Amino acid sequence: MFDKSKCNLCGDCFERCPYVDYDKEKAVEQITALTEGKDAEILRGCITCAACNEYCPPVANPFDLICELQEKMGVRPAPSMVYKSTDLAIYGIPDEIIRGDPKKPVLSICVIELYLPGVLLEGQLFDDLTIVKGSKYFAWMGCCHTGQVSLIREHAQAFVDNLAALGAKEIVFLHYDDYAMFKMVKDFGIKVPFRPVHYFEYLLGYLKEHPGSITKLDRKVAYQRPCAARYAPDVDPLVDEIFELIGVERVEREYDREGNRYGLCCLALHSPPFEFPKPEKTKKFQDLNLDDAKEHGAEAIVFSCPLCYMALADGTARRNMVPIFFTDLCRMGLGEKRFPVVI
């Protein structure tokens, strides 16, 4: 949530944003207008990546204020088809519980099979886990991209209650938004009677428990950090730990890590199959991102978000790099799949 008492109107949040061309004066003007509850240009220029929360030195969370005012002012930052897809995710995916070993954690895959069919649960990584999926377990974090942020608060309690009803001590979340949702849940004062576990933590634990099954891949990859990671920065160090275990080098490039704007957004909501309200901006930043990975020697781009994968997989392949979802990379490290040949 935005904390006005922390905001010093420095303008760093918007001056550093790569998607709007603001100098210091313009950035200060925009954040000042927002703190006064006024309509401002940034409400329509924002691509909703949440990076400004990380650019803010006092951690006032200016993106959360943008979300609130986009809804208040009736600004709809996403293409219309996104709203139809959100409705499908919320209401149209059947709920299912696949029972596994009750001594093991529960794995929630939410609704992301809609975007990544057939690559999520194959192999030994998730053997014997109870798996839950469907609209009942949908995380509402995505509404911060659609100017409907009130829905997050409105449905947070039911989201927690549906998961708590499973009776698990730990629940592993394969969708980054699900895990990030619990950062907001704390702000709402909702008690969580289980431990939310990001799937990176689960994967790291599994790999450490099976060192004899790992064959070092000796490959160079780029990592695409998703927007939801901005709400859960505690997870970021696990990426490097996993890469080291399976013999993967994360190439040092311009658009990655904290010193370089924390990486560029995938711009999934402005890519096929959605509409193109800002086609020039979308192409510019997707090209910068992918070309940067290629120029710094990446053989593949590793994705931890299904929408990032959907938006950038084709462009990755056109540059003779391999698009790989994070779970599949770990399966390659375990010898279950071959690292694809780069042509």
DACOR-V9833 format. One record per helix or strand. SS is the DSSP state (alpha for helix, beta for strand). FROM is the first residue (numbers start at 1). TO is the last residue. If there is no record, write none. Layout:
ss:SS from:FROM to:TO
ss:SS from:FROM to:TO
//
This chain:
ss:alpha from:12 to:15
ss:alpha from:24 to:35
ss:alpha from:42 to:45
ss:alpha from:51 to:55
ss:alpha from:62 to:73
ss:alpha from:80 to:91
ss:beta from:96 to:98
ss:beta from:106 to:110
ss:alpha from:112 to:114
ss:beta from:130 to:133
ss:alpha from:135 to:137
ss:alpha from:140 to:145
ss:alpha from:150 to:164
ss:beta from:170 to:173
ss:alpha from:176 to:187
ss:beta from:195 to:198
ss:alpha from:199 to:209
ss:alpha from:211 to:213
ss:beta from:219 to:224
ss:alpha from:227 to:231
ss:alpha from:233 to:245
ss:beta from:248 to:250
ss:alpha from:258 to:260
ss:alpha from:268 to:270
ss:alpha from:279 to:295
ss:beta from:300 to:303
ss:alpha from:306 to:318
ss:beta from:322 to:325
ss:alpha from:326 to:333
//
